[in-house]
Amino acid sequence: IFENSDVLIIAVSLLFFIFIKFLFLSITKTRKKDETFFIVIYLSLLALSYLIISIFPGLEGHMSIGFFGDIVSLSKKSTFFLIASFATFIILYTYFNKKLLKKTFEVSVLKDNNFSIIEELLFASVFVCSLYGLGFLYSVSAMIFPAVLIGRNSKSFSCSLKLVSILSVISSVGGLSASISFERLSTVPTQIVLLLIFLLMTNLKIKNLKEVYNV
């Protein structure tokens, strides 16, 4: 089961992710709203990564793939593994849909800080698998862009989720097709730019509709 280390890499990454999250949660209890501290942490880790690359130049390619992602060059085994993993996550999210929505509302609106290991594992597993197969740029952009650009303008969470899902699929397929058709285009940056364009257009359309109907 650990052949080619796909499962092992994700398992170790998940444990490391959980450890870092616990560490940051403990820090935020003593450093509330201290953004400068986290900037220091980010810059320190960034400097450390480039220091490691300067010592071991062979890691530069791996670091680049980890950041930009490399969907096209994924092995057949890794591709099927990720498809099976994401299919499983979709089933779990569908099953726990109401519970997760309730928890999200409590954390965002009511500032509830109660920790649920199952929910945290579910969220962390999706994020780690996405980082492993799709890269940092795609994973973080796909999480942040929709929430910032159209999250507050949509009339409901359900509508927003469906809209974001459709736009994400279109931009992902469109970006992949464009990178295959034009060799100079990088897959993930093309997908993210398309997602940004679609989200901005959708956001503008929603605002126009609100102005017309005075919603």
PLY file of the C-alpha trace (Angstrom):
ply
format ascii 1.0
element vertex 215
property float x
property float y
property float z
element edge 214
property int vertex1
property int vertex2
end_header
0.00 0.00 0.00
3.00 2.30 0.55
4.54 1.53 -2.84
5.73 4.73 -4.58
5.06 6.39 -1.17
1.87 8.28 -2.20
-0.05 7.23 0.91
2.98 7.58 3.17
3.79 11.10 1.93
0.22 12.28 2.45
0.02 10.63 5.90
3.27 12.28 7.06
2.20 15.62 5.54
-1.14 15.39 7.33
0.53 14.73 10.68
2.91 17.65 10.12
0.00 19.89 9.07
-1.95 19.02 12.25
1.13 19.63 14.39
1.70 23.05 12.82
-1.97 23.95 13.27
-1.90 23.03 16.96
1.27 25.10 17.30
-0.32 28.14 15.65
-3.50 27.76 17.71
-1.45 27.81 20.89
0.44 30.87 19.64
-2.72 32.79 18.73
-3.99 32.41 22.28
-1.13 34.57 23.49
-0.72 36.71 20.35
-4.24 37.64 19.31
-4.47 39.70 16.11
-0.69 39.98 15.91
-0.34 39.75 12.11
3.28 40.89 12.16
4.29 37.74 14.06
2.89 35.51 11.32
4.60 37.63 8.65
7.88 36.99 10.46
7.13 33.25 10.50
6.28 33.23 6.77
9.40 35.19 5.76
11.58 32.98 7.96
10.23 29.81 6.36
10.61 31.35 2.90
14.24 32.25 3.62
14.85 28.75 5.01
13.42 27.12 1.88
15.71 29.15 -0.40
18.67 28.40 1.86
17.95 24.67 1.53
17.69 25.07 -2.27
21.05 26.87 -2.37
22.63 23.99 -0.43
20.84 21.27 -2.44
20.18 22.70 -5.96
18.49 19.47 -7.01
15.52 20.37 -4.81
14.66 23.44 -6.87
12.55 21.42 -9.31
10.66 19.75 -6.46
10.03 23.09 -4.77
8.74 24.57 -8.02
6.39 21.62 -8.59
5.21 21.87 -4.99
4.32 25.53 -5.45
2.93 25.63 -9.01
1.67 22.05 -9.18
2.17 19.76 -12.13
-1.14 18.09 -12.97
-0.08 17.02 -16.45
2.99 15.11 -15.26
1.27 13.22 -12.44
1.78 9.47 -12.67
-1.15 7.23 -13.54
-1.09 5.70 -10.06
-1.04 9.11 -8.34
-3.86 10.36 -10.55
-6.14 7.44 -9.70
-5.19 7.71 -6.03
-6.16 11.39 -5.94
-9.40 10.74 -7.85
-10.36 8.04 -5.35
-9.40 10.30 -2.42
-11.41 13.30 -3.64
-14.38 11.07 -4.50
-14.30 9.77 -0.92
-14.11 13.31 0.45
-17.11 14.37 -1.65
-19.14 11.49 -0.21
-18.07 12.39 3.34
-18.79 16.09 2.84
-22.22 15.25 1.44
-22.97 12.99 4.40
-21.79 15.51 7.02
-23.05 18.52 5.08
-25.43 19.97 7.69
-23.03 19.37 10.57
-20.14 21.04 8.73
-22.26 24.03 7.71
-23.41 24.46 11.29
-19.84 24.31 12.55
-18.68 26.79 9.91
-21.43 29.23 10.91
-20.56 28.89 14.60
-16.87 29.55 13.97
-17.39 32.45 11.52
-20.31 34.24 13.16
-20.46 33.11 16.77
-16.67 32.83 17.17
-16.98 29.32 18.59
-13.50 27.87 19.17
-14.55 24.35 20.18
-12.18 21.89 18.51
-13.51 18.80 16.68
-10.79 16.33 15.71
-12.98 14.60 13.07
-13.89 17.85 11.33
-10.34 19.13 11.47
-9.04 15.86 10.02
-11.58 16.04 7.23
-10.68 19.60 6.27
-6.94 18.97 6.67
-7.04 15.77 4.59
-8.66 17.55 1.64
-6.16 20.41 1.84
-3.13 18.13 2.14
-4.25 15.95 -0.79
-4.83 19.08 -2.85
-1.38 20.42 -1.99
0.19 17.07 -2.84
-1.46 16.66 -6.23
-2.39 20.17 -7.36
0.22 22.39 -5.71
0.16 25.33 -3.30
-0.84 28.00 -5.83
-3.92 26.14 -7.09
-5.07 24.93 -3.65
-4.83 28.26 -1.85
-6.17 30.33 -4.76
-9.16 28.01 -5.18
-9.95 28.42 -1.48
-9.44 32.18 -1.12
-10.49 33.72 -4.47
-14.16 32.59 -4.42
-14.66 33.59 -0.78
-13.19 37.05 -1.32
-14.69 37.85 -4.73
-18.23 36.48 -4.61
-18.72 34.92 -1.19
-20.49 37.90 0.37
-22.43 38.90 -2.72
-24.19 35.59 -3.28
-27.74 35.34 -1.95
-27.10 32.06 -0.11
-24.28 29.73 0.82
-25.79 26.89 -1.20
-26.05 29.07 -4.31
-22.52 30.36 -3.79
-21.14 26.82 -3.42
-22.81 25.61 -6.63
-21.64 28.68 -8.54
-18.07 28.37 -7.31
-18.01 24.65 -8.14
-19.14 25.31 -11.72
-16.64 28.13 -12.24
-13.82 26.05 -10.73
-14.54 23.13 -13.05
-14.75 25.38 -16.12
-11.52 27.23 -15.28
-9.66 24.02 -14.45
-10.69 22.24 -17.64
-10.19 25.41 -19.69
-6.73 26.03 -18.25
-5.68 22.42 -18.82
-6.95 22.50 -22.41
-5.20 25.81 -23.10
-1.88 24.54 -21.71
-2.11 21.43 -23.89
-2.97 23.47 -26.99
-0.30 26.11 -26.34
2.93 24.63 -24.97
4.22 27.95 -23.60
1.28 28.25 -21.19
1.78 26.79 -17.72
-1.23 24.76 -16.58
-1.90 25.95 -13.03
-1.24 29.70 -13.56
-3.56 29.57 -16.60
-6.26 27.86 -14.52
-5.95 30.44 -11.74
-6.07 33.40 -14.15
-9.20 31.95 -15.79
-10.77 31.39 -12.37
-9.98 34.99 -11.42
-11.53 36.31 -14.66
-14.69 34.21 -14.27
-15.09 35.22 -10.63
-14.65 38.93 -11.41
-17.18 38.71 -14.25
-19.63 36.84 -12.02
-19.14 39.32 -9.19
-19.85 42.22 -11.57
-22.96 40.45 -12.90
-24.29 39.82 -9.38
-23.77 43.48 -8.43
-25.56 44.63 -11.58
-28.50 42.35 -10.85
-28.70 43.67 -7.29
-28.77 47.24 -8.56
-31.48 46.45 -11.12
-33.75 44.62 -8.69
-32.69 46.64 -5.60
-31.83 43.48 -3.70
0 1
1 2
2 3
3 4
4 5
5 6
6 7
7 8
8 9
9 10
10 11
11 12
12 13
13 14
14 15
15 16
16 17
17 18
18 19
19 20
20 21
21 22
22 23
23 24
24 25
25 26
26 27
27 28
28 29
29 30
30 31
31 32
32 33
33 34
34 35
35 36
36 37
37 38
38 39
39 40
40 41
41 42
42 43
43 44
44 45
45 46
46 47
47 48
48 49
49 50
50 51
51 52
52 53
53 54
54 55
55 56
56 57
57 58
58 59
59 60
60 61
61 62
62 63
63 64
64 65
65 66
66 67
67 68
68 69
69 70
70 71
71 72
72 73
73 74
74 75
75 76
76 77
77 78
78 79
79 80
80 81
81 82
82 83
83 84
84 85
85 86
86 87
87 88
88 89
89 90
90 91
91 92
92 93
93 94
94 95
95 96
96 97
97 98
98 99
99 100
100 101
101 102
102 103
103 104
104 105
105 106
106 107
107 108
108 109
109 110
110 111
111 112
112 113
113 114
114 115
115 116
116 117
117 118
118 119
119 120
120 121
121 122
122 123
123 124
124 125
125 126
126 127
127 128
128 129
129 130
130 131
131 132
132 133
133 134
134 135
135 136
136 137
137 138
138 139
139 140
140 141
141 142
142 143
143 144
144 145
145 146
146 147
147 148
148 149
149 150
150 151
151 152
152 153
153 154
154 155
155 156
156 157
157 158
158 159
159 160
160 161
161 162
162 163
163 164
164 165
165 166
166 167
167 168
168 169
169 170
170 171
171 172
172 173
173 174
174 175
175 176
176 177
177 178
178 179
179 180
180 181
181 182
182 183
183 184
184 185
185 186
186 187
187 188
188 189
189 190
190 191
191 192
192 193
193 194
194 195
195 196
196 197
197 198
198 199
199 200
200 201
201 202
202 203
203 204
204 205
205 206
206 207
207 208
208 209
209 210
210 211
211 212
212 213
213 214
